[in-house]
Amino acid sequence: MKLPINLKPKFEYNLIRIGSKHDGGYLIEKNSLLESKFLFSFGISTNWDFEKDFLKINNINFLAFDGSINNDFWNSEKKKALTKLKRLSVSRYINFYILKWSFHKFFNRKNFISKFISTKLSNSITFNEALSLNTENKIFFKIDIEGSEYEFLNDIIYHQDKIIGIVIEFHECQKFINNIINFVNDFSLEIVHIHANNYDYNAISEIPKTLELTFAKNPKALGSFKSLPHILDSPNRAKSPEINLTFDE
């Protein structure tokens, strides 16, 4: 699939995979991880492998946000687990308690806020309100919030001097490709990696529906840009092939 040339990384960079082997894992520039002083995670759901891996390497303070994870969520998951238990499916029941225990072991009232990052959704907090909860510079952002990212791209640009790295999952890219290009053109951090999420059907002639872009401040080039997917990339959907990306020259 051909993408606009603006989205092509200029060089090869020192990338490291953080998070799950498949969906929930991202390639980021290693120095931006090591030099970051604070981590913001927008969008957690039931997978926080990225946050665990990141903090194993750089044990900094962090804040995570996800309005979908609350008491209603846990009660709903428990009901599903009890239904499975009645059908003698013990594993689903056990997995629910493992998930809940793991979540509360990793997150607490100081590092998790049950709110969306949005200006439109209920139970939400704006990007600027979230940013005001931290006083550090050299911030790393992980953003996967199902389309709400377009609401605050200008805020990211406004605060770009505070950001050392960011991985952001853009959704509905066919519809918002110009928004993405404008953001890339106005953002001072460099694209160091791009990956297509293969969960959605993509016709050969179309821009992928979901793209994962990684940016870093002043990344060190290792050599000329190589083809994608990167050797460390992995398909989001394990049983489906990767989407090969090329760029208009």
Residue pairs with C-beta under 8 A, 6 or more apart in sequence:
1 196
1 202
1 204
1 205
1 206
1 207
1 208
1 243
1 244
1 245
1 246
2 246
2 247
2 248
3 194
3 207
3 211
3 245
3 246
3 247
3 248
4 177
4 181
4 247
4 248
5 247
5 248
5 249
6 181
6 184
6 185
7 180
7 181
7 184
7 191
7 194
7 211
7 213
7 247
8 191
8 194
8 225
8 247
9 190
9 191
9 192
9 193
9 194
9 225
10 190
10 191
10 221
10 225
11 221
11 222
11 223
11 224
11 225
12 221
12 222
12 223
12 224
12 225
12 226
13 29
13 192
13 193
13 216
13 219
13 220
13 221
13 222
14 29
14 30
14 31
14 219
14 220
14 222
15 27
15 28
15 29
15 30
15 192
15 193
15 214
15 230
15 232
16 27
16 28
16 29
16 30
16 33
16 232
17 25
17 26
17 27
17 232
17 234
18 25
18 26
18 27
18 28
18 33
18 50
18 53
18 54
18 57
19 25
19 26
19 47
19 49
19 50
19 53
20 47
20 49
20 50
21 234
21 238
22 234
22 235
22 236
22 237
22 238
23 47
23 197
23 199
23 236
23 237
24 47
24 49
24 50
25 49
25 50
25 234
26 50
26 142
26 167
26 195
26 212
26 214
27 193
27 195
27 214
27 230
27 232
27 233
28 140
28 165
28 167
28 192
28 193
28 214
28 216
29 165
29 192
29 193
29 214
29 216
29 219
31 216
31 219
31 220
32 140
32 164
32 165
32 216
32 217
32 219
33 54
33 57
33 58
33 140
33 165
34 57
34 58
35 138
35 164
36 58
36 60
36 138
36 139
36 140
36 164
36 165
37 60
37 136
37 137
37 138
37 139
37 164
38 60
38 61
38 62
38 63
38 134
38 136
38 138
38 139
38 140
39 51
39 54
39 55
39 60
39 61
39 62
39 63
39 139
39 140
39 141
39 142
40 62
40 63
40 64
40 65
40 130
40 131
40 134
40 139
40 140
40 141
40 142
41 48
41 50
41 51
41 62
41 63
41 64
41 65
41 141
41 142
42 64
42 65
42 66
42 117
42 130
42 141
42 142
42 143
42 144
42 145
42 149
43 65
43 66
43 117
43 142
43 143
43 144
43 145
43 146
43 169
44 51
44 64
44 65
44 66
44 69
44 107
44 112
45 66
45 68
45 69
46 99
46 103
48 64
48 103
48 106
48 107
50 142
51 62
51 64
51 106
51 142
52 106
54 62
54 140
54 142
55 62
61 111
61 134
61 136
62 111
63 111
63 112
63 113
63 130
63 133
63 134
64 107
64 111
64 112
64 113
65 112
65 113
65 114
65 115
65 116
65 117
65 125
65 130
66 112
66 114
66 115
66 116
67 114
67 115
67 116
67 121
67 123
67 124
68 116
69 103
69 112
69 114
70 114
74 100
77 96
77 99
77 100
78 96
80 92
80 96
81 92
81 93
81 95
81 96
81 97
82 93
84 91
84 92
84 93
85 92
85 93
113 125
113 130
114 123
115 123
115 124
115 125
116 123
116 124
116 125
116 145
116 148
117 124
117 125
117 126
117 127
117 130
117 143
117 145
117 148
117 152
118 124
118 125
118 126
118 145
118 148
118 151
119 126
119 151
119 152
120 148
120 151
121 148
126 152
126 155
127 151
127 152
127 155
127 156
128 152
128 155
131 155
131 159
131 162
137 161
137 162
138 162
138 164
139 162
139 163
139 164
140 163
140 164
140 165
140 166
141 156
141 163
141 165
141 166
141 167
141 168
142 166
142 167
142 168
143 149
143 166
143 167
143 168
143 169
144 168
144 169
146 171
147 171
147 172
149 168
149 169
149 170
149 171
150 176
150 179
153 179
153 183
156 163
156 166
156 183
156 187
157 183
157 186
157 187
160 187
160 188
160 189
161 188
163 189
163 215
163 217
164 216
164 217
165 189
165 214
165 215
165 216
165 217
166 189
166 214
166 215
167 212
167 213
167 214
167 215
168 212
168 213
168 215
169 197
169 210
169 211
169 212
170 176
170 180
170 210
170 211
170 212
170 213
171 209
171 210
172 209
172 210
173 180
173 207
173 208
173 209
173 210
173 211
174 206
174 207
174 209
177 207
180 211
180 213
184 191
184 213
187 215
188 217
189 215
189 216
189 217
190 215
190 216
190 217
190 218
190 219
191 213
191 214
191 215
192 214
192 215
192 216
192 219
193 212
193 213
193 214
193 230
194 211
194 212
194 213
194 214
194 228
194 245
195 211
195 212
195 228
195 229
195 230
195 233
195 245
196 202
196 208
196 210
196 211
196 212
196 242
196 243
196 245
197 208
197 209
197 210
197 211
197 212
197 236
198 235
198 236
198 237
198 240
198 241
198 242
198 243
199 210
199 236
199 237
199 240
200 208
200 209
200 210
201 209
202 208
202 209
202 243
208 243
208 245
227 244
228 244
228 245
229 242
229 243
229 244
229 245
233 242
235 241
235 242
